[in-house]
């Protein structure tokens, strides 16, 4: 009986592949196609470069491309493939968020302050991708210095949501999410300080995982809030995310916060049953302005997991209400410190009409930085000043520890925690009546994970009646990425939401 089921599963997979265009292939399918010489890396790279040329003017997802360098890297990958190199991601294209330093393309962080800046070294994430044989297609648009939730804060224009161009793709990794959703790259990197991988993944119907703090090197990743920032994959599926995590999760002596952990093949246990796994459902996460239709779709997904054998357990995370004020004190304080280097003196934008050192500082930062960045610098500078540090910064650090303790207690009872990723579907672009408070509150489900240093994944689970994707978040205990990946993968084996491509971007 098991043999027959295996044959049927193989035949179903074969039918799915036969009906797919090459740009819709998963990473494992692309790897198989390259290894069996069904397609070359050069041909594959050209396919995506052609799609970028055709569709990027609509989405504004890519800020920089270098087709010659991409094709050269693809040709090198083909040489390695011809010699029998079996590296899983060899020859597969990837796109990089424009927050990672690169020597062959500008690194702007979506800011005028760094317009035209070329780094003298590559970020470790870039080095690891190159070492694995991934082919860089280009650098992706983002909210300036990773500060924002809609990707409207980029100095180079807003990115648009492939499912509806009147809506945002989320932020700050909006270029990454839009790029993967529209299949302008099979995978991309993102960064997550308070939800900037998971929220855009939810808004665009893709899979995005924020690894545990310390899993992925931050060396060469331009810092926003150093105690919260973490890089991670943005892909179509959990299996693809696991494949990319295998490349990214390595100790780096250049980043003291990366942990020396034994190598973990995140794909190894993905197909194991989730029967008996306890998944916590925190009641507080379903009581903060969650869109009723989103809640209905999440409840259907929860029933699907129950049908697969998971046990849903009600839990409490009582200090959730303190997450937003805590995050929006700690993140701006660290931002104010990290962005002090962008002063018009050492590197970056320098205003032309200056007569003194003070002019250089003031005018360069005034015209080189956007409003959201300046707002957060001001908040952080105020809250960390000598007069107010005790009242704000020190208290926020204590509350951060309380939130961590809440999660530690919860994981004594459960294997994973399930929540909405966002309070609603994607926000409309150019919404004049939207307040900063509403934007900040939209991060209510994601920021606690960064404060606690935990891994979390967002996966697509359906569509709202407005036609936009809905995401669900799975949170794991620290360094237990394989648990949430397994739950996500088992769910995706039973559903097809992660395979869908927006109609306007199908050839």
RODO-2510 file (C-alpha; in nm, 4 decimals, decimal comma):
residues 507
     n   res          X          Y          Z
     1     x     0,0000     0,0000     0,0000
     2     x     0,2796     0,2438     0,0909
     3     x     0,4518     0,1680    -0,2399
     4     x     0,1339     0,2518    -0,4320
     5     x     0,0931     0,5772    -0,2353
     6     x     0,4557     0,6657    -0,3114
     7     x     0,4060     0,6056    -0,6826
     8     x     0,0879     0,8174    -0,6824
     9     x     0,2666     1,1026    -0,5030
    10     x     0,5485     1,0881    -0,7589
    11     x     0,3012     1,0934    -1,0499
    12     x     0,1135     1,3903    -0,8991
    13     x     0,4433     1,5764    -0,8579
    14     x     0,5360     1,4933    -1,2174
    15     x     0,2039     1,6300    -1,3463
    16     x     0,2496     1,9488    -1,1435
    17     x     0,5997     2,0015    -1,2831
    18     x     0,4875     1,9352    -1,6408
    19     x     0,2200     2,2038    -1,6091
    20     x     0,4615     2,4623    -1,4680
    21     x     0,6637     2,7240    -1,6459
    22     x     1,0324     2,7178    -1,5506
    23     x     1,0024     3,0458    -1,3558
    24     x     0,7388     2,8786    -1,1342
    25     x     0,9666     2,5898    -1,0345
    26     x     1,0596     2,5461    -0,6698
    27     x     1,4256     2,5489    -0,5697
    28     x     1,4328     2,1691    -0,5474
    29     x     1,2744     2,1422    -0,8947
    30     x     1,5244     2,3918    -1,0363
    31     x     1,8088     2,1997    -0,8755
    32     x     1,6852     1,8787    -1,0389
    33     x     1,6450     2,0515    -1,3766
    34     x     2,0022     2,1852    -1,3602
    35     x     2,1547     1,8584    -1,2419
    36     x     1,9794     1,6600    -1,5189
    37     x     2,0755     1,9202    -1,7820
    38     x     1,7104     1,9970    -1,8613
    39     x     1,8173     2,3618    -1,8511
    40     x     2,1478     2,5414    -1,8035
    41     x     2,2140     2,8064    -1,5427
    42     x     2,2743     3,0600    -1,8218
    43     x     1,9341     2,9816    -1,9766
    44     x     1,7658     2,9977    -1,6364
    45     x     1,9339     3,3269    -1,5490
    46     x     1,8335     3,4744    -1,8844
    47     x     1,4727     3,3723    -1,8156
    48     x     1,4671     3,5743    -1,4950
    49     x     1,6626     3,8666    -1,6402
    50     x     1,4044     3,8837    -1,9201
    51     x     1,1222     3,8829    -1,6653
    52     x     1,2934     4,1600    -1,4693
    53     x     1,3273     4,3661    -1,7873
    54     x     0,9626     4,3074    -1,8698
    55     x     0,7961     4,3563    -1,5314
    56     x     1,0220     4,5574    -1,3005
    57     x     0,9028     4,8935    -1,4344
    58     x     0,5584     4,7933    -1,3059
    59     x     0,6674     4,6701    -0,9621
    60     x     0,9818     4,8780    -0,8897
    61     x     1,1221     4,5787    -0,6985
    62     x     1,4828     4,5907    -0,8290
    63     x     1,7073     4,8914    -0,7698
    64     x     2,0238     4,7539    -0,9336
    65     x     2,1016     4,4781    -1,1819
    66     x     2,4200     4,3745    -1,3584
    67     x     2,3165     4,1273    -1,6314
    68     x     2,6723     4,0733    -1,7547
    69     x     2,7961     3,9760    -1,4077
    70     x     2,4900     3,7548    -1,3497
    71     x     2,5430     3,5673    -1,6779
    72     x     2,9141     3,5321    -1,6060
    73     x     2,8353     3,3745    -1,2680
    74     x     2,5794     3,1466    -1,4364
    75     x     2,8380     3,0349    -1,6938
    76     x     3,0787     2,9523    -1,4125
    77     x     2,8028     2,7502    -1,2420
    78     x     2,7448     2,5562    -1,5655
    79     x     3,1141     2,4638    -1,5730
    80     x     3,0907     2,3304    -1,2186
    81     x     2,7720     2,1389    -1,3027
    82     x     2,9419     1,9803    -1,6041
    83     x     3,2160     1,8528    -1,3701
    84     x     2,9574     1,6763    -1,1541
    85     x     2,9237     1,9309    -0,8725
    86     x     2,6072     1,8330    -0,6814
    87     x     2,5714     2,1458    -0,4643
    88     x     2,1913     2,1799    -0,4181
    89     x     2,1623     2,5493    -0,5106
    90     x     2,4406     2,5641    -0,7687
    91     x     2,3357     2,7764    -1,0674
    92     x     2,0041     2,8943    -0,9197
    93     x     1,9350     3,2721    -0,9345
    94     x     1,8715     3,4754    -0,6208
    95     x     1,7972     3,8428    -0,5525
    96     x     1,9454     4,0312    -0,2567
    97     x     1,7873     4,2984    -0,0405
    98     x     1,9790     4,6231    -0,0872
    99     x     2,0878     4,6258     0,2754
   100     x     2,3725     4,3778     0,2215
   101     x     2,7074     4,5267     0,1265
   102     x     2,8319     4,4259    -0,2191
   103     x     3,1435     4,5181    -0,4129
   104     x     2,9965     4,4735    -0,7622
   105     x     2,6704     4,6672    -0,7162
   106     x     2,5725     4,9763    -0,5167
   107     x     2,4410     4,9364    -0,1621
   108     x     2,1906     5,2155    -0,0985
   109     x     1,9548     5,0792     0,1716
   110     x     1,6788     5,2603    -0,0170
   111     x     1,8290     5,5929     0,0908
   112     x     1,9584     5,9021    -0,0869
   113     x     2,2249     5,9099     0,1833
   114     x     2,3975     5,6077     0,0233
   115     x     2,3161     5,6774    -0,3411
   116     x     2,5977     5,5367    -0,5585
   117     x     2,7836     5,3846    -0,2616
   118     x     2,9997     5,0788    -0,3407
   119     x     3,1263     4,8747    -0,0491
   120     x     3,4876     4,7604    -0,0287
   121     x     3,3755     4,4174     0,0956
   122     x     3,0812     4,1762     0,0679
   123     x     2,8425     4,0963     0,3490
   124     x     2,8814     3,7416     0,4819
   125     x     2,5336     3,6562     0,3487
   126     x     2,6542     3,7549     0,0001
   127     x     2,9726     3,5506     0,0405
   128     x     2,7798     3,2417     0,1525
   129     x     2,5399     3,2693    -0,1418
   130     x     2,8310     3,2998    -0,3846
   131     x     3,0111     3,0072    -0,2230
   132     x     2,7012     2,7882    -0,2679
   133     x     2,6863     2,8776    -0,6387
   134     x     2,3756     3,0976    -0,6261
   135     x     2,3650     3,3555    -0,9074
   136     x     2,2914     3,7119    -0,7970
   137     x     2,0286     3,8782    -1,0197
   138     x     2,0437     4,2167    -0,8462
   139     x     1,9655     4,4301    -0,5415
   140     x     1,6097     4,4880    -0,4204
   141     x     1,4163     4,7964    -0,3140
   142     x     1,3343     4,8487     0,0532
   143     x     1,2120     5,0999     0,3081
   144     x     1,4967     5,3383     0,3832
   145     x     1,7433     5,1754     0,6243
   146     x     1,4772     4,9056     0,6816
   147     x     1,2429     5,1482     0,8595
   148     x     0,8859     5,1058     0,7461
   149     x     0,5980     4,8668     0,6892
   150     x     0,4811     4,9575     0,3381
   151     x     0,7977     5,0173     0,1306
   152     x     0,6763     5,3713     0,0660
   153     x     0,9744     5,5091     0,2592
   154     x     1,2265     5,4250    -0,0132
   155     x     1,4033     5,7217    -0,1694
   156     x     1,3632     5,5403    -0,5031
   157     x     0,9866     5,5065    -0,5029
   158     x     0,7373     5,2634    -0,3583
   159     x     0,7261     4,8956    -0,4523
   160     x     0,3859     4,7642    -0,5617
   161     x     0,2043     4,4480    -0,4601
   162     x     0,1865     4,2010    -0,7529
   163     x    -0,1634     4,0900    -0,6494
   164     x    -0,2997     4,4446    -0,6729
   165     x    -0,0802     4,7326    -0,7853
   166     x    -0,2803     4,9821    -0,5776
   167     x    -0,1543     4,8131    -0,2605
   168     x     0,1835     4,7901    -0,0892
   169     x     0,3897     4,4688    -0,0664
   170     x     0,4776     4,5314     0,2982
   171     x     0,8074     4,6418     0,4387
   172     x     1,0820     4,6838     0,4861
   173     x     1,1612     4,3833     0,2630
   174     x     0,8923     4,4814     0,0121
   175     x     1,1189     4,4531    -0,2900
   176     x     1,2073     4,0985    -0,1846
   177     x     0,8475     3,9905    -0,1295
   178     x     0,7162     4,1452    -0,4536
   179     x     1,0054     3,9985    -0,6508
   180     x     0,9426     3,6421    -0,5297
   181     x     0,5623     3,6686    -0,5526
   182     x     0,5804     3,7865    -0,9163
   183     x     0,8482     3,5248    -0,9919
   184     x     1,1159     3,7772    -1,0844
   185     x     1,3492     3,5527    -0,8824
   186     x     1,2968     3,2066    -0,7363
   187     x     1,4205     3,3256    -0,3962
   188     x     1,5443     3,6377    -0,2204
   189     x     1,6999     3,7524     0,1038
   190     x     1,5277     3,9820     0,3487
   191     x     1,5955     4,1243     0,6927
   192     x     1,3653     4,1328     0,9907
   193     x     1,3931     4,3773     1,2826
   194     x     1,0279     4,3741     1,3905
   195     x     0,8564     4,1731     1,1179
   196     x     1,0152     4,2940     0,7954
   197     x     1,0412     3,9450     0,6458
   198     x     0,7144     3,7996     0,7773
   199     x     0,4789     4,0936     0,7217
   200     x     0,5684     4,1443     0,3531
   201     x     0,5578     3,7663     0,3041
   202     x     0,2006     3,7683     0,4356
   203     x     0,1021     4,0677     0,2224
   204     x     0,2252     3,9050    -0,1006
   205     x     0,1391     3,5392    -0,0428
   206     x     0,4894     3,3934    -0,0090
   207     x     0,6874     3,2177     0,2647
   208     x     0,9292     3,4157     0,4805
   209     x     1,1262     3,2998     0,7830
   210     x     1,3104     3,5019     1,0455
   211     x     1,5675     3,2694     1,2014
   212     x     1,6638     3,2804     1,5683
   213     x     1,8830     3,5751     1,6594
   214     x     2,2403     3,4588     1,6137
   215     x     2,1686     3,2015     1,3423
   216     x     2,2740     3,4198     1,0466
   217     x     2,5695     3,6565     1,0303
   218     x     2,4954     4,0294     1,0372
   219     x     2,8443     4,1156     0,9120
   220     x     2,8078     4,3560     0,6205
   221     x     2,4355     4,3970     0,6755
   222     x     2,3779     4,7687     0,7315
   223     x     2,2506     4,7916     1,0889
   224     x     1,9142     4,9298     1,1962
   225     x     1,8793     4,7847     1,5505
   226     x     2,1683     4,5500     1,6202
   227     x     2,0029     4,3484     1,8990
   228     x     1,6953     4,2788     1,6844
   229     x     1,8098     4,2588     1,3190
   230     x     1,8252     3,9187     1,1528
   231     x     1,8572     3,8106     0,7899
   232     x     1,6511     3,5293     0,6411
   233     x     1,5057     3,3690     0,3270
   234     x     1,1986     3,4801     0,1333
   235     x     1,0776     3,2021    -0,0928
   236     x     0,7664     3,0423    -0,2360
   237     x     0,7575     2,7506     0,0089
   238     x     0,8852     2,6248     0,3428
   239     x     1,0951     2,3611     0,1659
   240     x     1,2662     2,6334    -0,0400
   241     x     1,3238     2,8369     0,2764
   242     x     1,4861     2,5350     0,4412
   243     x     1,7197     2,4880     0,1437
   244     x     1,8323     2,8509     0,1609
   245     x     1,8683     2,8398     0,5398
   246     x     2,1168     2,5538     0,4944
   247     x     2,3387     2,8053     0,3135
   248     x     2,2892     3,1050     0,5435
   249     x     2,3070     2,9505     0,8910
   250     x     2,6783     2,9341     0,9645
   251     x     2,8963     3,0717     1,2407
   252     x     3,0896     3,3812     1,1378
   253     x     3,3977     3,4916     1,3367
   254     x     3,3357     3,8445     1,2056
   255     x     3,0021     3,8579     1,3915
   256     x     3,0311     3,7814     1,7624
   257     x     2,6546     3,7321     1,7917
   258     x     2,6457     3,4290     1,5599
   259     x     2,6300     3,1061     1,7560
   260     x     2,8628     2,8075     1,7149
   261     x     2,6013     2,5434     1,6434
   262     x     2,6354     2,2040     1,4771
   263     x     2,5305     2,2067     1,1111
   264     x     2,1591     2,1373     1,0761
   265     x     2,0094     2,0196     0,7460
   266     x     1,6749     2,1956     0,7693
   267     x     1,5282     1,9822     0,4884
   268     x     1,6023     1,6516     0,6614
   269     x     1,2917     1,6238     0,8814
   270     x     1,0458     1,8302     0,6796
   271     x     0,8322     1,5389     0,5652
   272     x     0,7956     1,3846     0,9115
   273     x     0,4486     1,3715     1,0591
   274     x     0,3350     1,6516     1,2884
   275     x     0,1005     1,4175     1,4727
   276     x     0,1164     1,4860     1,8434
   277     x     0,2947     1,8205     1,8122
   278     x     0,1435     2,0752     2,0499
   279     x     0,0769     2,4144     1,8916
   280     x    -0,0055     2,6990     2,1281
   281     x    -0,2835     2,9434     2,0390
   282     x    -0,2348     3,2659     2,2406
   283     x    -0,5763     3,4213     2,2970
   284     x    -0,4214     3,7684     2,3203
   285     x    -0,3102     3,7508     1,9551
   286     x    -0,6695     3,7164     1,8398
   287     x    -0,7997     4,0168     2,0326
   288     x    -0,6090     4,3171     1,8896
   289     x    -0,8096     4,4448     1,5947
   290     x    -0,7742     4,1325     1,3785
   291     x    -0,9764     4,1553     1,0556
   292     x    -1,2707     3,9102     1,0941
   293     x    -1,2191     3,7577     0,7482
   294     x    -0,8486     3,7034     0,8203
   295     x    -0,9449     3,5341     1,1465
   296     x    -1,1876     3,3063     0,9630
   297     x    -0,9173     3,1998     0,7149
   298     x    -0,6671     3,1381     0,9973
   299     x    -0,9208     2,9209     1,1796
   300     x    -0,9585     2,7074     0,8660
   301     x    -0,5813     2,6639     0,8559
   302     x    -0,5837     2,5654     1,2230
   303     x    -0,8418     2,2953     1,1491
   304     x    -0,6218     2,1726     0,8639
   305     x    -0,3309     2,1324     1,1065
   306     x    -0,5577     1,9481     1,3506
   307     x    -0,6552     1,7094     1,0719
   308     x    -0,2825     1,6363     1,0282
   309     x    -0,2565     1,5347     1,3923
   310     x    -0,1387     1,8554     1,5577
   311     x    -0,2837     1,9360     1,8993
   312     x    -0,3973     2,2975     1,9469
   313     x    -0,3469     2,4234     2,3017
   314     x    -0,4808     2,7584     2,4352
   315     x    -0,2006     2,9582     2,5986
   316     x    -0,1512     3,3085     2,7349
   317     x     0,1184     3,5651     2,6558
   318     x    -0,0010     3,8245     2,9011
   319     x     0,2514     4,0974     2,8288
   320     x     0,1791     4,1284     2,4563
   321     x     0,0276     4,4723     2,5213
   322     x     0,3745     4,6049     2,6095
   323     x     0,5415     4,4806     2,2900
   324     x     0,4781     4,7811     2,0651
   325     x     0,5934     5,0533     2,3102
   326     x     0,8953     4,8416     2,4062
   327     x     0,9963     4,7815     2,0456
   328     x     0,9408     5,1434     1,9417
   329     x     1,1722     5,2593     2,2186
   330     x     1,4525     5,0060     2,1793
   331     x     1,4641     5,0036     1,7974
   332     x     1,4852     5,3852     1,7573
   333     x     1,7486     5,4091     2,0324
   334     x     1,9695     5,1586     1,8501
   335     x     1,8857     5,3239     1,5174
   336     x     1,9986     5,6644     1,6454
   337     x     2,3319     5,5124     1,7478
   338     x     2,3869     5,3084     1,4293
   339     x     2,2969     5,5900     1,1890
   340     x     2,5200     5,8478     1,3578
   341     x     2,7937     5,7498     1,1091
   342     x     2,5923     5,8902     0,8174
   343     x     2,6940     6,2505     0,8690
   344     x     2,8218     6,3760     0,5335
   345     x     3,1830     6,3509     0,6512
   346     x     3,3001     5,9903     0,6381
   347     x     3,0942     5,8640     0,3451
   348     x     2,7499     5,9003     0,1958
   349     x     2,5598     6,2023     0,0736
   350     x     2,7120     6,5459     0,1380
   351     x     2,5084     6,8567     0,0706
   352     x     2,6778     7,0832    -0,1832
   353     x     2,5973     7,4207    -0,0253
   354     x     2,7773     7,4106     0,3070
   355     x     2,9996     7,6703     0,4724
   356     x     3,0911     7,4999     0,7987
   357     x     3,1191     7,1644     0,9702
   358     x     2,7815     7,2254     1,1305
   359     x     2,6289     7,2905     0,7870
   360     x     2,7681     6,9611     0,6592
   361     x     2,6139     6,7674     0,9468
   362     x     2,2779     6,9410     0,9418
   363     x     2,2163     6,9790     0,5687
   364     x     2,3550     6,6382     0,4705
   365     x     2,1283     6,4611     0,7186
   366     x     1,8339     6,6885     0,6458
   367     x     1,8391     6,6191     0,2711
   368     x     2,0046     6,2764     0,2737
   369     x     1,7610     6,1066     0,5120
   370     x     1,3863     6,0572     0,4762
   371     x     1,1172     6,1625     0,7231
   372     x     1,0622     5,8202     0,8814
   373     x     1,4341     5,7725     0,9485
   374     x     1,4679     6,1211     1,0965
   375     x     1,1623     6,0626     1,3142
   376     x     1,3099     5,7453     1,4600
   377     x     1,6506     5,9063     1,5154
   378     x     1,4829     6,1884     1,7098
   379     x     1,2784     5,9460     1,9215
   380     x     1,5852     5,7335     1,9932
   381     x     1,8059     6,0292     2,0781
   382     x     1,5448     6,1680     2,3170
   383     x     1,4702     5,8340     2,4869
   384     x     1,8387     5,7504     2,5406
   385     x     1,9457     6,0934     2,6604
   386     x     2,0846     6,1297     3,0104
   387     x     1,7665     6,2888     3,1429
   388     x     1,5309     6,0185     3,0132
   389     x     1,7319     5,6973     2,9763
   390     x     1,6209     5,5678     3,3170
   391     x     1,2539     5,6370     3,2447
   392     x     1,2483     5,4895     2,8932
   393     x     1,5488     5,2844     2,7836
   394     x     1,6112     5,0988     3,1094
   395     x     1,2421     5,0184     3,1551
   396     x     1,2118     4,8974     2,7962
   397     x     1,5036     4,6577     2,8489
   398     x     1,3307     4,5143     3,1569
   399     x     1,0041     4,4648     2,9695
   400     x     1,1951     4,2955     2,6871
   401     x     1,3151     4,0394     2,9399
   402     x     0,9593     3,9923     3,0708
   403     x     0,8384     3,9167     2,7163
   404     x     1,1208     3,6638     2,6743
   405     x     1,0148     3,4975     2,9995
   406     x     0,6545     3,4732     2,8754
   407     x     0,7735     3,2783     2,5728
   408     x     1,0022     3,0535     2,7792
   409     x     0,7061     2,9552     2,9975
   410     x     0,4895     2,8929     2,6915
   411     x     0,7469     2,6620     2,5328
   412     x     0,7442     2,4432     2,8430
   413     x     0,3916     2,3467     2,7339
   414     x     0,4014     2,3569     2,3523
   415     x     0,6293     2,2838     2,0560
   416     x     0,5282     2,5867     1,8487
   417     x     0,2960     2,8862     1,8655
   418     x     0,0455     2,9850     1,5958
   419     x    -0,0720     3,3441     1,5414
   420     x    -0,1861     3,5746     1,2623
   421     x     0,1077     3,7412     1,0859
   422     x    -0,0718     4,0729     1,0399
   423     x    -0,3930     4,2366     1,1571
   424     x    -0,5197     4,2753     0,8004
   425     x    -0,4256     4,2220     0,4385
   426     x    -0,1933     4,4606     0,2520
   427     x    -0,2372     4,8330     0,3053
   428     x    -0,3302     5,0644     0,0224
   429     x    -0,0553     5,2802    -0,1257
   430     x    -0,0672     5,6583    -0,0774
   431     x    -0,3271     5,6334     0,1984
   432     x    -0,3415     5,9927     0,3228
   433     x    -0,5500     5,9254     0,6339
   434     x    -0,3226     5,6520     0,7668
   435     x    -0,1615     5,7478     1,0987
   436     x     0,1863     5,6402     1,2154
   437     x     0,0157     5,4849     1,5182
   438     x    -0,1905     5,2540     1,2949
   439     x     0,1225     5,1509     1,1035
   440     x     0,3124     5,0741     1,4241
   441     x     0,0198     4,8753     1,5706
   442     x     0,0117     4,6588     1,2578
   443     x     0,3382     4,5026     1,3868
   444     x     0,1704     4,3755     1,7046
   445     x     0,2019     4,0066     1,6084
   446     x     0,5603     4,0148     1,4847
   447     x     0,7694     4,2408     1,7124
   448     x     0,7524     4,0132     2,0177
   449     x     0,9462     3,7476     1,8265
   450     x     1,2393     3,9847     1,7669
   451     x     1,2352     4,1016     2,1278
   452     x     1,2623     3,7372     2,2384
   453     x     1,5178     3,6374     1,9703
   454     x     1,2986     3,3515     1,8442
   455     x     1,2480     3,2023     1,4962
   456     x     0,9164     3,2582     1,3168
   457     x     0,7774     3,1841     0,9725
   458     x     0,4874     3,3316     0,7782
   459     x     0,3120     3,1142     0,5217
   460     x     0,0223     3,1907     0,2835
   461     x    -0,3091     3,0306     0,3855
   462     x    -0,5670     3,1807     0,1507
   463     x    -0,7165     3,4969     0,0093
   464     x    -0,9363     3,7636     0,1639
   465     x    -1,2586     3,8566    -0,0140
   466     x    -1,0703     4,1683    -0,1329
   467     x    -0,8462     3,9389    -0,3413
   468     x    -0,5311     3,9865    -0,1310
   469     x    -0,3290     3,7094     0,0397
   470     x    -0,3553     3,6230     0,4090
   471     x    -0,0602     3,4909     0,6094
   472     x    -0,0248     3,2797     0,9222
   473     x     0,2715     3,2924     1,1611
   474     x     0,4354     2,9965     1,3329
   475     x     0,6770     3,0766     1,6177
   476     x     0,9374     2,8301     1,7407
   477     x     1,1557     2,7982     2,0470
   478     x     1,5064     2,9388     2,0060
   479     x     1,7120     2,7485     1,7461
   480     x     1,4130     2,5206     1,6721
   481     x     1,3611     2,6367     1,3146
   482     x     1,3168     2,2774     1,1991
   483     x     0,9947     2,2451     1,4041
   484     x     0,8143     2,5398     1,2470
   485     x     0,9499     2,4510     0,9032
   486     x     0,8101     2,0991     0,9404
   487     x     0,4651     2,2272     1,0406
   488     x     0,4678     2,4769     0,7540
   489     x     0,5811     2,2155     0,5018
   490     x     0,3212     1,9600     0,6108
   491     x     0,0515     2,2256     0,5720
   492     x     0,1832     2,3204     0,2262
   493     x     0,1846     1,9560     0,1184
   494     x    -0,1947     1,9647     0,1667
   495     x    -0,2582     2,3078     0,0113
   496     x    -0,1581     2,5030    -0,2973
   497     x    -0,1541     2,8678    -0,1840
   498     x     0,2267     2,8867    -0,1983
   499     x     0,2356     2,7806    -0,5648
   500     x     0,0125     3,0601    -0,6949
   501     x     0,1520     3,3377    -0,9162
   502     x    -0,0384     3,6644    -0,9768
   503     x    -0,2145     3,6481    -1,3147
   504     x    -0,0619     3,9682    -1,4608
   505     x     0,2883     3,8226    -1,4196
   506     x     0,2299     3,4953    -1,6002
   507     x     0,3902     3,4696    -1,9432
***
